[in-house]
Amino acid sequence: MPINDAVIDPVRILAIDAGAGTQDVLVYSSDQPIENCTKLVLPSQTRVVAGRIRQATLAREAIYLAGQVMGGGASSEAVEAHLSSGLDVYASPDAARSLHNDLNRVKALGVRILDVPPPFARVIWMRDIDLDALGAALGHFGVQLPSIYAIGVQDHGYLPGAGGREFRYEYLQSLLADGGDVLNMVYQQPPEYMLRMRAVTAQLPGAVIMDTGAAAVLGVLGDPLVASAARDGAILVNVGNMHTFGVAMRGRRVYGLFEHHTGGMDAETLGWLVERLRSGSLTHADVMARGGHGAAFHPEYQSAGRFAVVAITGPNRGIAASLGYYEAVPHGDLLLAGPFGLVEGALQLLRAKGSILPISSIAAAGMS
């Protein structure tokens, strides 16, 4: 059979943006338009786990947290409420780090660290990804799970014995120091201090991992207007359920960024951050003083461009409604920027490694 007549199986990727409020799921298949691919917006795993803990609280049962480190938020609050109700909480060392990376601080909350669950405790599994549940749900519609995984998580970073180092800030600063290409935040082997990312790769060997903020801004380039503006320079902001991540980007290169907690965000604060990012006058100390994670700039920022267009995305983009920013609609979908970016990152990484056939990018300049 001539090579041009060979039947080529489509590339299929399961992309999951594991957020604090939702987990956004895209089953990408290269043989159909991205708009027709299967998509789901589901409660996040931390909310699912929180619901299971609350059930145990109502039943007055002790619980044992098993599994891996995962995102906190709702699940951590449910554990604290369980303890406040006078009920016992046990946890494996790995699962306990979902409450805090420092196990001494977890013990101080009243959690007892054990390698195996007590026989009387209800076991609660901690993990950012529940493939069994997703596979069962999609199976009812005849959709099989792909064998390639692209997962986005927000990881603060931690190394035992490293003290109070700001690993998250160092991580973001290193992106800019390495040239600022957002694809440098796409991994199959995350840095050793990114415990949450490494937990996902332990569960899903070979998975492609990205930071949720980086995935969202890469995905926003699936909006043709944003992709066009970014060629000269644009500011892209993802207002997530827990964190707000903003970048000054030209092409795929990030020249400046900030990260803040969405809970402390209003239109005035967001506008202030964006304008100081645009002028290059925003400092790490400025953002920290307002309760955020920080800011970082590439040494060439001042010569990088004007960054005239501001594009906004994310479930809490309504905070910016009065600011007149452009609401990005990548591939016609307001809510899937993260999974779109994950697929793009996975395609680029795997293609560079020769792991997949060279198919078209899904980014705006070459949508399949």
Summary of the structure (lengths in Angstrom):
residues: 368
radius of gyration: 20.9
end to end distance: 26.2
largest distance: 71.5
contacts: 1293
relative contact order: 0.14
helix: 40%
strand: 23%
